[in-house]
Each structure stands twice: as C-alpha cells, then as structure tokens.
C-alpha cells in the first residue's frame, strides 16, 4: 500500500476523519506491514501479546469473546 493510499484510508476512518492532512501523513509513516487475512481466519486471540494497532482497509472484522476460554 502506498503512503498516499494509506493516508486516504486513514482519512476515511470515522476515528481519524477530522485530523489535518499533515497529521494523517505523519500517522501513515508509522504503519509497517500490510497483509490480507482470509475470511474466517483468527488472527489474534484473547491473551495474545499485541504490539500494534490494526487497520481494516476493506472487508469486515468480527470481534468475539469466548467466556469458556477465559483464564
């Protein structure tokens, strides 16, 4: 994903839509990896270490809690 397309994707987010362009471009510099996640794939589970934020460029994400697996 190019820096321009990433900045545009960020600007379409309700969370970031009101930010100035220079701030949006600054945020885009901190994004590193881009990958497709196939439908149905679990890419993070409760309790996993997470050192990043996730941006959904297209498609949907379902966040589910499974109380049966709680510690």
C-alpha positions as CSV (number, residue, x, y, z in Angstrom):
1,X,0.0,0.0,0.0
2,X,1.4,3.4,-0.9
3,X,1.7,6.2,1.6
4,X,-0.9,8.2,-0.4
5,X,-3.4,5.3,-0.3
6,X,-2.7,4.7,3.3
7,X,-3.3,8.4,4.2
8,X,-6.6,8.2,2.2
9,X,-7.7,5.1,4.0
10,X,-7.0,6.7,7.4
11,X,-8.9,9.8,6.3
12,X,-12.0,7.6,5.7
13,X,-11.9,6.3,9.2
14,X,-14.6,7.9,11.5
15,X,-12.0,7.9,14.2
16,X,-9.5,9.9,12.2
17,X,-11.6,11.8,9.6
18,X,-11.2,15.2,11.3
19,X,-7.5,15.2,11.5
20,X,-5.4,17.6,9.4
21,X,-3.7,16.1,6.3
22,X,-0.2,16.6,7.8
23,X,-1.2,14.7,10.9
24,X,-2.7,11.9,8.8
25,X,0.5,11.7,6.8
26,X,2.6,11.6,10.0
27,X,0.5,8.7,11.3
28,X,0.8,6.8,8.0
29,X,4.6,6.8,8.5
30,X,4.2,4.5,11.5
31,X,2.3,1.8,9.6
32,X,4.6,-1.1,8.7
33,X,3.1,-4.3,7.4
34,X,0.1,-4.9,5.2
35,X,-1.4,-8.3,4.7
36,X,-4.6,-9.9,3.6
37,X,-6.4,-12.0,6.2
38,X,-8.6,-14.8,4.6
39,X,-12.2,-15.0,5.6
40,X,-12.7,-17.0,8.8
41,X,-9.1,-16.7,9.9
42,X,-8.5,-15.9,13.6
43,X,-5.5,-13.5,13.6
44,X,-5.5,-12.6,17.3
45,X,-6.9,-14.4,20.4
46,X,-7.6,-13.1,23.8
47,X,-4.4,-13.0,25.8
48,X,-2.1,-12.7,22.8
49,X,0.7,-10.2,23.1
50,X,-0.1,-7.3,20.7
51,X,2.4,-4.6,19.8
52,X,0.4,-2.9,17.0
53,X,-2.9,-1.4,16.0
54,X,-4.9,-2.9,13.2
55,X,-6.5,-1.0,10.3
56,X,-9.1,-2.7,8.2
57,X,-8.7,-1.4,4.7
58,X,-11.6,-3.3,3.2
59,X,-14.0,-6.0,4.4
60,X,-15.2,-6.7,7.9
61,X,-13.8,-7.9,11.2
62,X,-15.8,-9.8,13.8
63,X,-14.6,-9.5,17.4
64,X,-15.9,-12.3,19.6
65,X,-15.5,-13.2,23.2
66,X,-15.4,-16.8,24.3
67,X,-16.1,-17.0,28.0
68,X,-15.4,-20.7,28.0
69,X,-11.7,-20.0,27.3
70,X,-11.2,-17.3,29.9
71,X,-8.4,-17.7,32.4
